[in-house]
Amino acid sequence: MMWTMPNEPRRIARAVTLLVTATCAPLAAARDAGTPPARPDVLQRASLRIPDLIEDLRYAADDNFLHRAVYPKGSVCWLHRDTLDRLERAAKALRAKGYRLLVYDCYRPRSVQWEMWKILPRPGYVADPRKGSNHNRGTAVDLTLADENGRAVEMPTPFDTFSPAAHHGYAKASKAAIAHREILREAMEAAGFRKNRMEWWHYDVPGATRYPILDAPLLP
Ligand SMILES: [Zn+2]
């Protein structure tokens, strides 16, 4: 078994690295002291990548289906960099057609997922925090189209309307609303997102569950 020997130094180096990482554990210490956890580098601020993005984070105010603010005031849109790579492509394609992106929800901390679940423990409305939502991974985004002045365009329903009218394929909405829903869908799918059949505003990175659930603050 002499041929395994060249791997040995590498294995030892890895063990040392793991030991150092475990010993330093700054995250655990910070949490004990009540300090918010450090933000992982993979979570990036969306407006730095998409300067004309409009942020209307509905869970930072009471203008949402929970009728209660569950994000701190002043929260901003954070997304996984793999999500932002796609969103940047979609924003570019839509800009050429005279539209801007308006986000309603981006990365959502798991602690908030628990809070939402306590208010409304109904799967289909709120994801079970034990499983986590793709929003907790930074790999889902809720959004609509806005015109060049930043005004949201007409869509088949308002954000977070849980009814068949919010489904893709719903044909009884106005012609303008259907056209806007399709323009958004085409741009998002072309950029590499997957639509949610029941929510015209929600888009995921394909295979999103392979990304870990992240614990990070929402304030910049
Ligand atoms: Zn969503």
Residues whose N, C-alpha, C, O or C-beta is under 5 A from the ligand:
A	BS01	ZN	V141 D142 H202
